[in-house]
Amino acid sequence: MTPVLLFILGVVFVALGIAVSIALHEVGHLVPAKLFKVRVTKYMIGFGPTLWSRRKGETEYGVKAVPLGGYVSMIGMYPPNKEDGSVRPSSTGMFQTLATEARSMAHEEVGQGDENRVFYRLPVWKKVIVMLGGPAMNMILGVLLTAVLLMGFGIATATTTISDVSKCQVAAGQTVDPDSADCRLTPAAAAGLKPNDTITSFDGKPVTNWEQLTEWIRASAGREVAITVQRDGNAVSTTVTPVLSARPVMGPEGRQVTDAAGNLQYQDVGFLGIGAQTALVPQPASSVLPMAGENIRQVAGVVLNLPARVVGVAKAAFSEEPRDPNGPISVVGVGRVAGEVAAMEAVPLQSRLATLVGLMAGLNFALAVFNLVPLLPLDGGHVAGALYEGIRRRVAKLRGRPDPGAFDIAKLLPVTYVVAALLMGMSVLLIYADIVKPVNLFG
């Protein structure tokens, strides 16, 4: 296939993945709502004009023109006015009118016999389950996709097969012409090691993994060591003498260690001058949850620092500053990354598919975590409202006061509209930045 076609296929893959993720997110709300007997009038994927819909029972299922989300409509999301039980606007004040109009819309489809099927009458714990159903579905999808990635495809792991052999010993930040007299051969080049050689033994010990071999090489500086490789089906034995070389100190998570001033820390260790080929190695089931937890932790870090990161995106979009590769991106950016991954013909197909699956897993974790932010109109805002209702009722009971009833979350609609406007503005900014200055993840 041509790179252009592969790019398009990658974009289509992630677009379908996002659509399915959104659809299942709404299923996460739909199923518990129906189990709790709330009347659900609509289940829609997207916003704007309806492209297709079909009514089944009391619910209309459909797809809308703008595929940037979805929603489930439940009757009685907001309680009626306490004063007279009406749902009509009772004040000319702008904020009060917003709240009463929202109540009117929430009750406009309440028919005879539906009085006990409205959302606001649910116990607090049922409200929380309904609103957490969407993020929970995305969490489950993220874990399942992580399992497919780790157990089905595997993760890129260094093997004991040599990918490249450096010809010259070169200090950090310097270059040497391999054909010049200044080129001092690396121990690997001097020993005649070649790419595609598979190292089977080192210093008389069988080699089973690259990390183990690296430790042995680092500890053997200045000492002649026997080494055996498998080359074209034959065992080839020779000797190497690792030389002392300054290498960055690596931390427990594979990151380079720096001092208080931010300078890289180095240590003198044995060096051969070889690189390892990588291969996808399936991982055990026990690795899935730790990997999922690490992804969630990283996403949560981005969400917690989202305002500052969005400011950084804005600065980069309207200046010469580079984009932060770990910063937020829009659906346009995700699609572009997916297209670039799919178009990498030099990368094995299995590795490209694994990357796309990992991308979708991360996207589902991001959807889950972001929706848990305790601000309306996000699911976390509805959960916070339900918990506040529960606390308020509990306090009233302890004080011997009358039950204050359901919390009128419609009163928070002005905040909802402000947050919604900010989210829309952020989306527009990220889309613009992903067009004019996209994140470069592949160098």
C-alpha positions in Angstrom: 0.0 0.0 0.0 1.1 3.6 -0.6 2.0 5.8 2.4 -1.0 8.0 1.7 -3.4 5.1 1.8 -1.8 3.7 5.0 -2.1 7.2 6.6 -5.8 7.3 5.8 -6.3 3.8 7.2 -4.6 4.9 10.4 -6.9 7.9 10.7 -10.0 5.8 10.0 -8.9 3.2 12.6 -8.6 5.8 15.3 -11.8 7.6 14.2 -13.7 4.3 14.5 -12.0 3.6 17.8 -13.1 7.0 19.2 -16.7 6.5 18.0 -16.9 3.1 19.6 -15.3 4.4 22.8 -17.9 7.2 23.0 -20.7 4.8 22.2 -19.7 2.4 25.0 -19.2 5.4 27.4 -22.9 6.3 26.9 -23.9 2.6 27.2 -22.2 2.8 30.6 -24.8 5.5 31.5 -27.7 3.8 29.7 -27.6 0.3 31.2 -27.7 1.3 34.9 -30.3 4.0 34.2 -32.6 1.4 32.7 -31.8 -1.1 35.4 -32.9 1.5 38.0 -36.2 2.1 36.0 -35.3 5.6 34.9 -37.1 6.4 31.6 -34.4 7.0 29.0 -35.8 8.9 26.0 -32.7 9.2 23.8 -29.3 7.5 23.3 -27.3 9.6 20.7 -23.8 9.4 19.4 -22.7 12.9 18.3 -24.4 16.3 18.4 -26.3 18.5 15.9 -28.7 17.3 13.2 -29.8 13.7 13.4 -28.4 11.5 10.6 -30.2 8.3 11.6 -32.3 7.2 14.4 -34.7 4.3 15.4 -37.0 4.0 18.3 -36.9 0.8 20.3 -39.4 0.7 23.2 -39.3 4.1 24.9 -35.8 5.0 23.8 -34.7 6.6 20.5 -31.3 5.5 19.4 -29.5 7.5 16.8 -26.4 9.1 15.2 -25.9 12.8 14.8 -23.8 14.8 12.4 -21.0 16.1 14.7 -19.2 13.0 16.0 -17.6 14.8 19.0 -19.3 13.1 21.9 -22.7 11.7 22.8 -25.4 11.8 25.4 -28.2 9.9 27.1 -31.4 11.8 27.9 -33.2 10.8 31.1 -36.4 12.3 32.2 -36.4 14.4 35.4 -32.7 15.2 35.6 -33.5 18.3 37.7 -36.2 18.5 40.4 -39.1 20.9 40.0 -39.4 24.3 41.8 -39.8 23.8 45.5 -42.1 26.8 45.8 -45.0 25.6 43.7 -43.9 22.3 42.1 -44.0 23.9 38.6 -41.4 23.7 36.0 -42.1 27.0 34.3 -39.8 30.0 34.6 -40.7 32.0 37.7 -38.2 34.8 37.5 -36.9 37.3 34.9 -33.4 36.9 36.4 -31.0 35.4 33.8 -29.4 32.7 36.0 -32.8 31.8 37.6 -34.3 31.6 34.1 -31.6 29.3 33.0 -32.3 26.9 35.9 -36.1 26.9 35.5 -35.9 26.4 31.8 -33.6 23.5 32.3 -36.1 22.0 34.8 -38.8 22.6 32.2 -36.8 20.7 29.5 -36.1 17.9 32.0 -39.8 17.4 32.8 -41.3 18.1 29.4 -41.4 14.4 28.6 -42.6 13.2 32.1 -45.9 11.5 31.4 -48.6 10.0 33.6 -47.1 7.1 35.6 -43.5 8.4 35.2 -43.4 10.2 38.5 -41.3 7.6 40.1 -39.1 7.1 37.0 -37.4 10.5 37.1 -33.7 10.7 37.7 -33.8 13.1 40.5 -35.8 10.7 42.7 -33.1 8.0 42.6 -31.2 7.4 45.8 -27.8 9.0 45.9 -25.9 5.8 45.4 -27.9 5.0 42.3 -27.2 8.4 40.9 -23.5 7.9 41.4 -23.6 4.5 39.7 -25.4 5.9 36.7 -23.0 8.9 36.3 -19.9 6.8 36.9 -21.0 4.2 34.4 -19.5 6.1 31.5 -16.0 6.6 32.9 -16.1 3.1 34.3 -16.8 1.8 30.8 -13.8 3.7 29.4 -11.6 2.3 32.2 -12.7 -1.2 31.4 -12.0 -0.6 27.7 -8.6 0.8 28.5 -7.7 -2.2 30.6 -8.9 -4.6 27.9 -6.9 -2.8 25.2 -3.9 -2.8 27.5 -4.3 -6.6 27.9 -4.5 -7.0 24.1 -1.4 -4.9 23.8 0.7 -6.7 26.4 -0.5 -10.2 26.1 -1.5 -10.3 22.4 1.2 -8.2 20.8 3.7 -7.7 23.5 6.0 -4.8 24.2 9.2 -3.9 22.4 12.0 -5.6 24.3 15.7 -5.6 23.6 16.9 -9.1 22.4 20.3 -10.6 22.4 20.6 -10.1 18.6 22.9 -7.3 17.5 21.3 -4.5 15.5 24.4 -2.4 14.8 28.1 -2.3 15.5 29.8 1.0 16.1 33.1 1.2 14.3 34.8 4.0 16.2 35.1 4.9 19.8 33.6 8.4 20.0 33.2 10.7 23.0 29.8 12.2 23.8 28.9 15.0 21.4 31.8 14.3 19.0 31.9 12.7 15.6 34.8 10.8 13.9 35.2 9.8 10.2 35.2 6.0 10.3 37.7 5.9 7.5 40.1 8.4 9.1 43.2 7.6 11.1 41.5 9.1 14.2 39.0 6.2 14.3 39.8 3.9 17.2 37.9 0.7 16.7 35.4 -0.3 19.3 35.9 -3.6 21.0 33.0 -5.1 19.1 34.4 -3.9 15.7 37.9 -5.1 16.6 36.4 -8.6 17.6 34.6 -8.8 14.2 31.1 -8.8 15.6 28.4 -8.1 13.0 24.8 -7.0 12.9 22.3 -9.9 13.2 24.8 -11.9 15.3 22.9 -13.4 18.3 25.1 -13.5 21.4 24.7 -16.9 23.1 27.5 -16.7 25.8 29.7 -14.1 27.5 32.6 -14.9 29.7 31.6 -18.6 29.7 28.0 -17.8 30.9 24.9 -18.3 28.8 23.2 -15.1 27.7 19.4 -15.1 28.2 18.5 -11.4 27.9 20.0 -8.1 26.9 19.7 -6.4 30.4 21.8 -9.3 31.9 24.4 -9.0 29.1 24.6 -5.2 29.6 25.4 -5.6 33.2 28.2 -8.1 32.5 29.7 -5.9 29.8 29.7 -2.9 32.2 31.4 -4.9 34.8 34.2 -6.2 32.5 36.0 -3.1 31.6 39.7 -3.7 30.7 39.4 -7.5 30.9 39.6 -9.9 27.9 36.4 -11.9 27.8 35.3 -14.9 25.7 32.1 -14.3 23.6 30.2 -16.6 21.4 27.6 -15.6 18.8 25.3 -17.5 16.5 25.9 -16.3 12.9 24.1 -17.8 9.9 23.4 -21.0 11.9 26.9 -21.4 13.1 28.5 -20.8 16.4 31.4 -18.3 16.2 33.7 -17.7 19.2 36.1 -14.8 19.8 37.3 -12.5 22.5 36.5 -8.9 23.4 37.9 -6.4 25.8 35.4 -3.8 26.9 36.9 -0.4 27.3 36.0 2.2 30.0 33.5 4.7 28.7 31.4 7.5 30.4 27.7 6.5 30.2 24.7 8.3 31.7 23.5 7.0 35.0 20.1 5.5 34.6 17.4 5.6 37.2 15.0 2.9 38.3 12.4 3.8 35.6 14.9 3.9 32.8 15.4 7.7 33.0 18.7 9.5 32.9 19.7 10.8 36.4 20.5 14.5 36.7 22.0 16.6 39.6 20.3 19.5 41.4 21.4 21.8 38.5 19.8 19.6 35.9 23.2 18.2 34.6 23.3 14.6 33.5 25.2 12.3 35.7 27.8 9.9 34.2 29.7 6.8 35.3 32.6 4.9 33.8 31.6 1.4 32.7 32.6 -1.2 30.3 31.6 -0.5 26.6 31.6 -2.8 23.5 29.9 -0.6 20.9 26.9 -2.8 20.0 23.1 -2.1 19.9 20.3 -4.6 20.4 17.5 -5.5 18.0 14.0 -5.2 19.5 11.1 -7.6 19.2 7.6 -7.7 20.6 7.6 -10.0 23.5 4.2 -11.0 25.0 3.8 -10.3 28.7 2.0 -12.2 31.5 -1.5 -11.2 32.6 0.0 -9.9 35.9 1.6 -7.0 33.9 -1.7 -5.6 32.7 -3.0 -3.8 35.8 0.4 -2.2 36.7 0.7 -0.9 33.1 -2.9 0.4 33.2 -2.2 2.0 36.5 0.9 3.8 35.2 -1.1 5.0 32.1 -3.8 6.4 34.4 -1.2 8.1 36.6 0.3 9.8 33.6 -3.1 10.9 32.3 -4.1 12.2 35.7 -0.9 14.2 35.8 -1.7 15.9 32.5 -5.3 16.6 33.6 -4.2 18.1 36.9 -1.9 20.4 35.1 -4.2 21.0 32.2 -4.5 24.8 32.5 -0.7 25.3 32.5 -0.3 22.8 29.7 -3.0 24.5 27.6 -1.2 27.9 28.1 2.0 26.2 26.8 0.1 24.9 23.7 -1.2 28.5 23.1 2.4 29.9 23.4 3.7 27.3 21.0 0.9 27.8 18.5 1.4 31.5 18.2 5.2 31.6 18.5 8.4 29.8 17.6 8.3 27.7 20.8 8.2 23.9 20.2 5.2 21.8 21.3 5.5 19.7 24.4 5.3 16.1 23.1 3.7 15.1 26.4 1.1 17.9 26.3 -2.5 17.6 25.4 -3.6 17.1 21.8 -7.0 17.2 20.1 -8.8 14.5 18.1 -7.1 16.0 15.0 -3.7 15.4 16.6 -4.6 11.9 17.7 -5.7 11.1 14.1 -2.5 12.6 12.7 -0.4 10.5 15.0 -2.4 7.3 14.1 -1.9 8.1 10.4 1.9 8.6 10.8 2.2 5.3 12.7 0.2 3.4 10.1 2.4 4.9 7.2 5.7 3.8 8.7 6.4 1.1 6.1 9.9 0.5 7.6 8.3 -0.6 10.9 6.8 -4.2 11.0 3.0 -4.3 10.6 2.6 -6.0 14.0 4.5 -3.1 15.7 2.3 -0.5 14.0 -0.9 -2.3 15.1 0.4 -2.6 18.6 1.1 1.2 18.7 -2.4 1.9 17.5 -3.9 -0.4 20.1 -1.8 1.3 22.8 -3.0 4.7 21.5 -6.6 3.7 21.9 -6.0 2.4 25.3 -4.5 5.7 26.4 -7.3 7.6 24.8 -9.9 5.6 26.8 -8.0 6.2 30.0 -7.9 9.9 29.1 -11.7 10.0 28.5 -12.3 8.3 31.9 -10.0 10.5 33.9 -11.1 13.7 32.3 -14.8 12.9 32.8 -14.2 12.4 36.5 -13.2 16.1 37.0 -15.9 17.3 39.5 -17.2 20.1 37.2 -20.5 20.2 35.3 -21.2 19.3 32.5 -18.7 16.4 33.1 -19.8 13.2 34.8 -17.7 14.1 37.8 -19.8 17.2 38.3 -23.0 15.2 38.5 -21.3 12.8 40.9 -20.2 15.7 43.1 -23.8 17.0 43.1 -25.2 13.7 44.1 -22.6 13.3 46.9 -23.4 16.8 48.1 -27.1 15.9 48.2 -26.3 12.8 50.3 -24.1 14.8 52.7 -26.8 17.5 53.1 -29.5 14.9 53.8 -27.3 13.1 56.3 -26.5 16.3 58.2 -30.2 17.3 58.2 -31.1 13.8 59.7 -28.4 14.1 62.4 -29.7 17.5 63.4 -33.3 16.3 63.4 -34.3 18.6 60.6 -36.7 17.8 57.7 -35.2 16.1 54.6 -34.1 18.9 52.3 -34.9 16.7 49.3 -33.0 16.4 46.0 -30.2 18.9 45.4 -31.3 21.2 42.5 -28.2 20.9 40.3 -29.9 23.1 37.8 -28.9 26.1 39.9 -25.3 25.3 38.8 -26.1 25.7 35.1 -24.3 29.1 34.9 -21.1 27.4 36.0 -21.9 24.6 33.6 -22.1 27.0 30.7 -18.9 28.7 31.6 -17.1 25.4 31.9 -18.6 24.2 28.6 -17.5 27.4 26.9 -13.9 27.0 28.2 -13.9 23.3 27.1 -15.0 24.4 23.6 -12.4 27.1 23.5 -9.7 24.6 24.6 -10.8 22.2 21.9 -10.6 24.9 19.2 -7.1 25.9 20.4 -5.8 22.4 20.4 -7.2 21.7 17.0 -5.6 24.9 15.7 -2.3 24.0 17.3 -2.4 20.4 15.9 -2.8 21.9 12.4 -0.3 24.7 12.5 2.3 23.2 14.8 1.6 19.5 15.4 3.3 17.4 18.0 6.3 15.6 16.6 6.6 12.2 18.3 8.8 10.5 15.8 11.7 12.9 15.3 
